Amino acid sequence: MANAKLDGPTFEAEIGDYDEEYRCEFKVGQITPVWGTACEAFLLVRPEAEDAVAAIFEGFSDRLLGFFRAMTSEAVDKTWKGDRGAVLEPVPPGRIFVRLAHDADRNYAGYENIYRRIVELAPHVEDCRFVISEDYNTWVDAYRIVDGELVFERGWAENEFVDGLSDYYEREAQARPADRAWVRFAARELADWAAYHLGRAEHPSRSKGERRKSRKLGRGYVERALALDEREAMCCAQMARLLRLERRPAEAREWFERHAALTADPETLLAGAFASIEAGDDAGAPAWLEQVLDADPEHQAAHQLLALLADRAGEHERAREHARAAFELCVSARAAGRGLAVHAELLHRSGLYRELLAVYLDALDGLVETEARREALARELLVWAELFRIKMCHGIEVAESTELAVRFYERVHALHPLGGDVYTAHALFLRQAKREGSDALLESLLDSQPDHLEALSELGASAFRREDWPRAIELLERAVERARETGAGGYRRNFDSSQLIRAMLNQGNRLLERGGEANYADADAWFVRALATVARLGGERAAWYALVLRRCAAHTLRGLHREAFAFAEEAVELAPGSVHAMSELASCYCNLGHYGDALAAVELAAELASDYWHVPYVRACVLARTGAPLADVITSLARALELEPGRRELIAGDPDFETIRERAEFRALVDGAAVDDE
């Protein structure tokens, strides 16, 4: 039996003064007014209450500010409104909103604290309704604010996550059909989940079985949505989308027409044009595209499709007009510093992209004389080159995708360097396509732009993969410094810093392996430089520990045992649970002649790990130096070689075994031969 619903006073009595902050993963949905469909709600602040709301915000913790955000009308208008074909209400200008949502995967404010802040805000916002639920719970909280008064109701889904939530919304809609706002909201939510599954069904990188399953799930959700409200625009749009997927374009077009009668959403109208073309009605498609341009005069893909259709109809001058109009949108967007929706993915999925691009590019002859216009076209074509690269990586029409990527990268190179962007993008393609020339492209970029961050970073990583440590260090140092100067960074800067430190460590290790006093000293110099780099860049404690341990090894090889011991002690302090540090400390004790301490450290190391070859090796060194029975020494050495057979040469030349070097048992062990029992 479902739990009884809770009203506000009952809920507040239950939570009392509980104010712990803890992790939650919320889903937020706006019932009214509909200003967006992207898992968020917007509360419109009353004009006279803006100062009061600002004062409330001043008391919010950082974690609460991860859920509540004050926004202007302009900012709300620019938020992503979803691509599901919903009818949205216009955002009133010049106002302040409070957005409820968390952009990160989760929020740590604690739901009780969020509830109290909503209660505090309610008198200061206009009428609205919204819901909040949590992925790992079954409660669903409905909020209604009317004339500054909050009405709260907690209901319960039967299961967690989407299935339980969708069932709850549907069940509540069926139980209160007169509450049209809730019914429409429930229909939109079901249509939204349909859209999620249909998006997966459309994705060509998924297997046929996965796409078939997603299409079936999408159909289930859209049919349930339409059963609630077949006049809800999102439901019409998703049914049309489903029918296109099922290769029923004529029926899809009927649903697109129903949607167009409700709202003029450019992307859904564009899909209606595709449905017309797929149904063989080229003559009917322009009417859809003209509606797209009425709704969004800067819709480039609409002009490009009109150019294609005009060319098919033999209206070549009209085709050129639309193609050039599409290009002018590209130029003006670039000049204004705005992005341009190229719709490359959508056009690729339609199957029209080859024909469309041919018509479009042929019409641009003589229109790209200036550098600004060449750059605008180059930016657009780079989007296409990158699309084909991604298709190649996903195994989608690999031969054709690879061929088209090559062709478009070459066209971009011929038009404009794009500040080096085409070089780095093209180099990535060559690596992913397992073709030669990636590093040569980036080296040529560095010739003209010595401080190009991405080129420095990528070439540094390439040198690292080749184990060319000096070149990797040179490039990565320049990359890290450039990132610091420009403030660029995040993940890439941290990765380059880590690679730089590892390259210095590896260069030092290479010199240690070569042997000789001069190499040992040079190796230690690299470790010192790496430690300074860790200190400057704020590297991890683990990197510091590894370098301290290598300094210990370098000093041991130079015979500087007291200095080596100090480094071993520091390593143990940095990583008390490390068998490597403890075993190195035991070795240093042995080198200083402190054999009792050495054996005690060996035993501690053995407790930390039983499979590190150095532990029985150091034990054998101590036993040999203290005149222990030969059998005990041989047993320890045999264990060390069992764990690390490649250490025979090291053991054979170790002066610690000078007193037993000529013994048959020792010779047999280091030579890898069997010992005669006699």
C-alpha positions in Angstrom: 0.0 0.0 0.0 1.4 3.4 -0.9 2.4 5.8 1.8 0.0 8.5 2.7 0.7 11.9 1.3 2.3 14.6 3.5 1.4 18.3 3.7 3.8 21.1 4.6 3.2 21.2 8.4 3.4 17.4 8.7 6.7 17.3 6.6 8.2 20.1 8.7 7.3 18.3 11.9 9.1 15.2 10.5 12.3 17.0 9.6 12.4 19.1 12.8 15.6 21.1 13.0 17.7 18.5 11.0 20.1 20.5 8.9 22.9 18.1 7.9 24.4 18.6 4.4 24.5 15.4 2.4 24.6 14.2 -1.2 21.5 14.2 -3.3 20.7 13.8 -7.0 17.6 15.8 -7.7 15.2 16.0 -10.6 13.4 19.3 -10.9 10.4 19.9 -13.2 8.4 23.1 -13.8 4.7 22.6 -14.1 3.8 26.3 -14.6 4.8 28.7 -16.1 6.7 26.7 -18.8 9.9 28.6 -19.3 12.0 25.5 -20.0 12.0 21.7 -20.1 15.6 21.0 -19.1 15.3 19.5 -15.5 15.0 22.9 -13.8 12.5 25.4 -12.5 12.5 29.2 -12.6 10.8 31.3 -9.9 10.1 34.8 -11.0 10.9 37.3 -8.3 8.3 40.1 -7.6 9.8 43.4 -8.6 9.3 44.9 -5.1 11.0 41.9 -3.5 14.3 41.8 -5.3 16.3 43.3 -2.4 14.7 40.8 0.0 15.6 37.9 -2.2 19.2 39.3 -2.5 19.4 39.4 1.3 18.2 35.8 1.5 20.9 34.7 -1.0 23.6 36.4 1.2 22.8 33.8 3.9 23.2 30.8 1.5 26.1 28.4 1.9 28.2 27.5 -1.1 26.4 24.2 -1.3 23.0 25.9 -1.4 24.3 28.2 -4.1 24.9 25.0 -6.1 21.1 24.6 -6.3 19.8 28.1 -6.1 21.0 30.7 -8.7 19.8 34.2 -9.2 19.4 35.0 -12.9 18.3 37.9 -15.1 15.6 37.6 -17.7 18.3 37.8 -20.4 20.2 34.9 -18.8 17.1 32.8 -18.5 16.2 33.5 -22.2 19.7 32.2 -23.2 19.5 28.9 -21.3 19.0 25.7 -23.2 15.3 25.2 -23.6 15.4 21.6 -24.6 15.0 20.3 -28.2 11.8 18.4 -27.7 9.3 20.8 -29.4 7.6 22.2 -26.3 5.5 25.3 -26.3 7.3 27.7 -24.0 6.0 30.9 -22.5 7.9 34.1 -23.3 10.3 35.2 -20.6 9.3 38.7 -19.2 12.1 41.1 -19.8 14.0 43.1 -17.1 13.2 40.8 -14.2 15.1 38.6 -11.7 14.6 34.8 -11.5 15.7 32.1 -9.1 16.7 29.0 -10.9 16.3 25.7 -9.0 18.6 22.9 -10.4 22.1 21.5 -10.0 24.4 21.5 -13.0 26.9 19.1 -11.4 26.0 15.4 -11.1 24.9 15.8 -7.5 24.3 18.4 -4.8 25.5 18.3 -1.2 23.3 21.0 0.5 20.9 18.5 2.1 17.2 18.5 1.0 15.8 19.7 4.3 17.9 22.9 3.9 16.7 23.3 0.3 13.1 23.0 1.4 13.5 25.7 4.1 15.0 28.1 1.6 12.1 27.5 -0.8 9.7 28.3 2.1 11.7 31.5 2.8 11.6 32.5 -0.9 7.9 31.8 -1.5 6.5 35.1 -0.3 8.8 37.0 -2.7 8.0 35.1 -6.0 5.2 35.1 -8.5 2.7 32.2 -8.8 4.3 29.0 -10.0 4.2 25.2 -9.6 7.1 22.7 -9.7 8.2 19.3 -8.5 11.4 18.0 -7.0 12.3 14.3 -6.6 15.5 12.5 -5.8 17.0 9.6 -7.8 17.7 7.3 -4.9 14.4 7.9 -3.1 10.7 7.4 -3.9 9.3 10.7 -2.6 8.0 13.3 -5.1 7.4 16.8 -3.7 5.0 19.1 -5.4 5.2 22.8 -4.7 2.5 25.4 -5.5 3.0 29.1 -4.8 -0.1 31.3 -5.1 -0.1 34.9 -3.9 3.1 34.3 -2.0 1.6 31.3 -0.1 3.3 27.9 -0.5 1.3 24.7 -0.6 3.5 21.6 -0.3 2.5 18.0 -0.9 4.8 14.9 -0.7 3.7 11.9 -2.7 5.4 8.5 -3.2 6.4 6.7 -6.3 6.5 2.9 -6.2 10.1 2.7 -7.4 13.2 4.8 -7.7 14.6 6.5 -10.8 12.8 7.2 -14.1 10.4 4.2 -14.2 9.0 5.0 -10.8 8.8 8.7 -11.4 7.1 8.4 -14.8 4.5 6.0 -13.4 3.8 8.4 -10.5 3.3 11.4 -12.8 1.0 9.4 -15.1 -1.0 7.9 -12.2 -1.5 11.4 -10.6 -2.6 12.8 -14.0 -5.1 10.0 -14.4 -6.4 10.6 -10.9 -7.0 14.4 -11.4 -7.9 15.0 -15.0 -9.4 18.4 -14.2 -5.9 19.6 -13.2 -4.9 20.4 -16.7 -1.5 21.9 -15.7 -0.5 18.7 -14.0 -1.8 16.6 -16.9 0.1 18.6 -19.5 3.2 18.5 -17.3 3.0 14.7 -16.9 2.6 14.4 -20.7 5.7 16.5 -21.3 7.7 14.4 -18.9 6.7 11.2 -20.6 7.4 12.8 -24.0 10.8 13.9 -22.7 11.7 10.3 -21.7 10.5 9.2 -25.1 12.8 11.7 -26.7 15.7 10.3 -24.7 15.2 6.8 -26.0 14.5 8.0 -29.6 17.8 9.9 -29.5 19.5 6.7 -28.7 17.6 4.9 -31.4 18.7 7.5 -33.9 22.4 7.2 -33.0 24.2 5.3 -35.8 27.1 4.2 -33.5 24.7 1.9 -31.5 24.1 -1.6 -32.5 20.9 -2.5 -34.4 19.7 -4.4 -31.3 20.2 -1.4 -29.0 18.5 0.9 -31.5 15.5 -1.4 -31.9 15.2 -1.7 -28.1 15.4 2.1 -27.7 12.8 2.7 -30.4 10.5 0.3 -28.6 10.9 2.1 -25.3 10.4 5.4 -27.0 7.2 4.3 -28.5 5.9 3.1 -25.1 6.6 6.5 -23.6 5.2 8.6 -26.4 2.0 6.5 -26.5 1.5 7.0 -22.8 2.1 10.7 -23.2 -0.4 11.0 -26.0 -3.0 9.1 -24.0 -2.8 11.9 -21.4 -2.8 14.9 -23.8 -2.6 14.4 -27.6 -2.6 18.2 -28.1 0.6 18.7 -26.0 3.2 19.9 -28.5 6.1 17.8 -27.2 3.9 14.6 -27.6 3.2 15.5 -31.2 6.8 16.2 -32.0 8.0 12.9 -30.5 5.4 10.8 -32.3 6.4 12.4 -35.6 10.1 11.7 -34.7 9.2 8.0 -33.9 7.4 7.6 -37.2 10.4 9.0 -39.1 12.5 6.4 -37.4 10.1 3.7 -38.4 10.4 4.9 -42.0 6.8 6.1 -42.2 7.5 9.7 -43.4 4.0 10.4 -44.7 2.4 9.6 -41.3 5.3 11.5 -39.6 4.4 14.5 -41.6 0.8 14.5 -40.3 2.1 14.7 -36.7 4.6 17.4 -37.7 1.6 19.3 -39.1 -0.2 18.9 -35.8 2.8 20.2 -34.0 3.2 23.2 -36.3 -0.5 24.1 -35.6 0.5 24.5 -31.9 3.9 26.2 -32.1 6.6 27.3 -34.4 9.7 25.4 -33.1 12.4 25.7 -35.8 14.0 22.4 -35.1 10.7 20.5 -35.3 9.8 22.3 -38.4 13.1 21.4 -39.9 12.4 17.7 -39.1 9.0 18.2 -40.9 10.9 19.3 -44.0 13.1 16.2 -43.8 9.9 14.0 -43.5 8.5 15.7 -46.6 11.7 14.9 -48.6 11.8 11.4 -47.3 8.2 11.0 -48.4 9.2 12.0 -51.9 7.5 15.4 -51.7 10.3 17.8 -52.6 7.7 20.3 -53.7 6.2 20.4 -50.2 9.4 20.7 -48.2 10.1 24.4 -49.0 6.9 25.4 -47.2 8.3 23.8 -44.0 11.7 25.5 -44.5 10.1 28.9 -45.0 8.3 28.4 -41.7 11.7 27.6 -40.1 13.1 30.9 -41.4 10.0 32.8 -40.2 10.7 31.4 -36.7 14.5 31.8 -36.9 15.7 34.0 -39.8 19.3 33.0 -39.0 18.8 29.3 -39.5 21.6 28.3 -41.8 20.5 24.7 -42.5 17.1 25.9 -43.7 18.8 28.0 -46.4 21.1 25.2 -47.3 18.2 22.7 -47.7 16.3 25.3 -49.8 19.4 25.6 -52.0 19.5 21.8 -52.4 15.8 21.6 -53.3 16.0 24.5 -55.7 19.0 22.9 -57.4 17.0 19.6 -57.7 14.2 21.5 -59.3 16.6 23.1 -61.9 16.2 26.6 -60.3 20.0 27.1 -60.1 19.9 30.9 -59.6 17.5 30.5 -56.6 19.8 27.7 -55.3 22.7 30.1 -55.4 20.7 32.7 -53.6 19.9 30.5 -50.7 23.4 29.0 -50.5 24.9 32.5 -50.4 22.4 33.6 -47.8 23.5 30.6 -45.7 27.1 31.7 -46.1 26.4 35.3 -45.2 24.9 34.0 -41.9 28.2 32.2 -41.3 30.1 35.4 -42.0 27.9 37.7 -39.8 28.0 35.2 -36.9 31.8 35.1 -37.0 32.1 38.9 -37.2 29.8 39.2 -34.2 31.7 36.6 -32.2 28.7 34.3 -32.1 28.6 30.6 -32.7 26.7 29.2 -35.6 24.6 26.1 -35.5 25.9 24.2 -38.5 23.5 21.2 -38.0 26.2 18.9 -39.4 25.1 15.9 -37.4 21.5 16.3 -38.4 22.3 16.8 -42.0 24.6 13.8 -42.0 21.9 11.6 -40.5 19.4 12.7 -43.2 21.7 11.3 -45.8 21.5 14.5 -47.8 24.9 15.9 -46.8 27.0 15.0 -49.8 24.5 16.6 -52.3 23.8 19.5 -50.0 27.5 20.4 -49.5 28.2 20.1 -53.2 25.5 22.6 -54.0 26.4 24.9 -51.2 30.2 25.0 -51.9 29.8 25.4 -55.6 27.7 28.5 -55.1 30.4 30.2 -53.1 32.8 30.8 -55.9 34.0 34.4 -55.8 32.5 35.0 -52.3 35.6 34.3 -50.2 38.1 36.9 -51.3 38.7 38.6 -48.0 40.5 37.0 -45.1 37.5 37.4 -42.8 35.2 35.5 -45.2 37.8 32.8 -45.8 38.1 32.4 -42.0 34.3 32.2 -41.7 34.0 29.4 -44.3 37.1 27.6 -42.9 35.4 27.5 -39.4 32.3 26.0 -40.9 34.1 23.4 -42.9 36.2 22.5 -39.9 32.9 21.5 -38.2 32.3 19.1 -41.0 35.9 17.8 -41.0 35.5 17.1 -37.3 32.2 15.4 -37.8 33.7 13.0 -40.3 36.6 12.3 -38.0 34.2 11.4 -35.2 32.2 9.2 -37.5 35.4 7.4 -38.5 36.3 6.9 -34.8 32.9 5.4 -34.1 33.2 3.0 -37.0 30.4 4.7 -39.1 31.1 4.3 -42.8 34.8 4.4 -42.0 36.1 4.5 -45.6 33.8 7.3 -46.7 34.2 9.2 -43.4 38.0 9.0 -43.6 38.0 10.2 -47.2 35.7 13.1 -46.5 37.7 14.1 -43.4 40.9 14.3 -45.4 39.2 16.3 -48.1 37.7 18.8 -45.7 40.9 19.3 -43.6 42.7 20.0 -46.8 40.1 22.6 -47.9 40.4 24.3 -44.5 44.2 24.4 -44.7 43.8 26.1 -48.1 41.4 28.7 -46.7 42.8 29.8 -43.3 45.0 28.5 -40.5 42.4 29.4 -37.9 45.0 30.4 -35.3 46.4 26.8 -35.6 43.1 25.1 -34.9 43.1 23.3 -38.2 46.6 21.9 -37.5 45.7 20.5 -34.1 42.4 19.1 -35.3 44.0 17.5 -38.4 46.9 16.1 -36.3 44.4 14.4 -34.0 42.7 12.9 -37.1 46.0 11.6 -38.4 46.8 9.9 -35.1 43.3 8.4 -34.8 43.4 7.2 -38.4 46.9 5.7 -37.8 48.4 7.8 -40.5 51.8 9.5 -40.6 52.3 13.2 -40.5 50.7 14.2 -37.2 53.9 15.5 -35.6 55.1 17.1 -38.8 51.9 19.2 -38.9 52.3 20.3 -35.3 56.0 21.1 -35.8 55.1 23.3 -38.7 52.6 25.0 -36.5 55.3 25.6 -33.8 57.5 27.1 -36.5 55.0 29.9 -37.0 53.6 30.0 -33.5 56.3 28.9 -31.0 54.0 29.4 -28.0 50.9 27.5 -29.4 49.8 25.7 -26.3 48.0 22.7 -27.9 50.9 22.0 -30.3 53.4 22.1 -27.4 51.2 19.8 -25.3 50.6 17.3 -28.1 54.2 17.2 -29.3 55.3 16.8 -25.7 53.0 13.8 -25.3 54.2 12.3 -28.6 57.9 12.6 -27.4 56.8 11.1 -24.1 55.3 8.1 -26.0 58.6 7.7 -27.9 60.5 7.8 -24.7 62.5 10.8 -26.0 62.7 12.3 -22.5 64.8 15.4 -23.2 62.5 16.5 -26.0 59.4 15.7 -24.0 60.8 17.7 -21.0 61.6 20.7 -23.3 58.1 20.8 -24.9 56.1 20.0 -21.7 58.0 22.7 -19.7 57.0 25.2 -22.4 53.4 24.0 -22.4 53.0 24.2 -18.7 54.6 27.7 -18.6 52.3 28.8 -21.4 49.2 27.4 -19.6 50.3 29.3 -16.5 50.7 32.6 -18.4 47.4 32.3 -20.2 45.3 30.8 -17.4 44.4 27.9 -19.7 44.2 24.7 -18.1 42.2 22.4 -16.1 42.6 18.8 -17.1 45.1 19.4 -19.8 47.5 21.5 -17.7 47.4 18.9 -14.9 48.1 16.2 -17.4 51.0 18.0 -18.9 52.4 18.8 -15.5 52.2 15.1 -14.5 53.8 14.0 -17.8 56.6 16.6 -17.3 57.5 15.2 -13.9 57.4 11.7 -15.1 59.7 12.5 -18.0 62.2 14.0 -15.6 62.0 11.0 -13.4 62.4 8.7 -16.4 65.4 10.6 -17.7 67.1 10.3 -14.3 66.3 6.6 -14.2 67.8 6.1 -17.7 71.1 7.7 -16.5 71.1 5.5 -13.4 70.8 2.5 -15.7 73.8 3.6 -17.8 76.0 3.6 -14.7 79.2 5.6 -13.9 79.8 8.4 -11.4 79.0 11.1 -13.9 75.7 9.6 -14.9 74.7 9.0 -11.3 75.4 12.7 -10.5 73.4 13.8 -13.6 70.5 11.5 -12.7 70.4 13.1 -9.2 70.3 16.5 -10.8 67.2 15.5 -12.8 65.5 14.3 -9.7 66.3 17.6 -8.0 64.9 19.5 -11.0 61.8 17.3 -10.9 61.3 18.0 -7.2 61.5 21.7 -7.8 58.9 21.3 -10.5 56.6 19.4 -8.2 57.0 22.2 -5.6 56.3 24.9 -8.1 53.3 23.3 -9.8 51.8 21.8 -6.6 52.2 18.2 -7.7 50.9 15.2 -5.8 52.6 13.8 -2.7 53.1 10.5 -4.5 55.3 12.2 -7.1 57.4 13.8 -4.3 57.8 10.4 -2.6 58.9 8.7 -5.9 61.5 11.3 -6.5 62.9 11.2 -3.0 63.2 7.4 -3.3 65.2 7.9 -6.5 67.5 10.4 -4.9 68.1 7.7 -2.3 69.1 5.3 -5.0 71.3 7.8 -6.8 73.2 8.6 -3.6 73.6 4.9 -2.8 75.1 4.2 -6.2 77.6 7.1 -5.6 78.6 5.7 -2.2 77.0 8.6 -0.3 75.3 6.3 2.2 74.6 8.9 5.0 72.8 11.2 2.5 71.0 8.2 1.0 69.8 7.2 4.5 68.3 10.6 5.0 66.3 10.3 1.8 65.2 6.8 2.8 63.9 8.1 6.1 62.0 10.9 4.3 60.5 8.4 1.9 59.2 6.2 4.9 57.8 9.3 6.5 56.0 10.3 3.3 54.7 6.7 2.7 54.9 4.7 5.9 52.9 1.8 4.3 55.3 1.5 1.3 57.3 -1.7 1.0 59.6 0.1 -1.4 60.5 2.8 1.1 60.9 0.4 4.0 63.1 -2.0 2.0 65.2 1.0 0.8 65.6 2.0 4.4 66.8 -1.5 5.3 69.3 -1.4 2.5 70.7 2.0 3.8 71.0 0.6 7.3 73.0 -2.3 5.8 75.3 0.0 3.9 76.0 1.9 7.1 76.8 -1.3 9.0 73.7 -1.1 11.2 72.8 -4.7 10.6 70.3 -5.2 13.5 68.3 -2.2 12.3 68.6 -3.5 8.8 67.1 -6.8 9.7 64.3 -5.1 11.7 63.5 -3.0 8.7 63.5 -6.0 6.4 61.0 -7.8 8.6 58.7 -4.7 8.6 59.0 -4.6 4.8 58.1 -8.3 4.5 55.0 -7.6 6.6 54.0 -4.9 4.1 54.3 -7.1 1.0 55.6 -10.6 0.3 56.1 -10.3 -3.4 58.7 -7.5 -3.7 62.0 -8.9 -4.8 64.1 -6.3 -3.0 63.1 -7.4 0.5 64.7 -10.9 0.3 67.6 -9.4 -1.6 68.4 -7.0 1.2 67.9 -9.7 3.8 70.5 -11.8 1.9 72.9 -8.8 1.8 72.7 -8.5 5.6 73.0 -12.2 6.2 76.1 -12.4 3.9 77.8 -9.5 5.6 77.2 -10.9 9.1 78.5 -14.4 8.3 75.1 -16.1 8.6 74.9 -19.7 7.3 75.2 -20.0 3.5 72.0 -21.9 3.2 70.1 -18.9 4.7 71.7 -16.5 2.3 71.0 -18.8 -0.7 67.3 -19.2 0.4 66.8 -15.4 0.4 68.5 -14.9 -2.9 66.6 -17.7 -4.5 63.3 -16.0 -3.4 64.5 -12.7 -4.8 65.3 -14.3 -8.2 62.0 -16.2 -8.2 60.3 -12.8 -7.9 62.6 -11.0 -10.3 64.7 -13.3 -12.5 66.3 -10.4 -14.3 68.4 -9.5 -11.3 71.0 -12.2 -11.6 73.7 -9.9 -13.0 73.1 -7.4 -10.2 73.5 -10.1 -7.6 76.5 -11.6 -9.2 78.4 -8.3 -9.0 77.2 -7.1 -5.6 80.2 -6.7 -3.3 78.0 -7.7 -0.3 78.4 -11.3 -1.6 82.2 -11.2 -1.9 82.8 -13.8 0.8 80.6 -16.4 -0.9 81.2 -15.5 -4.5 83.2 -18.6 -5.3 80.9 -21.0 -3.5 79.3 -23.5 -5.8 75.8 -22.8 -4.5 76.1 -19.1 -5.2 77.6 -19.7 -8.6 74.9 -22.1 -9.5 72.2 -19.6 -8.4 73.5 -16.6 -10.4 74.3 -18.8 -13.4 70.8 -20.3 -13.3 72.2 -23.9 -13.0 71.1 -26.7 -10.7 73.2 -27.3 -7.6 74.5 -30.9 -7.0 73.3 -32.1 -3.6 76.8 -33.4 -3.0 
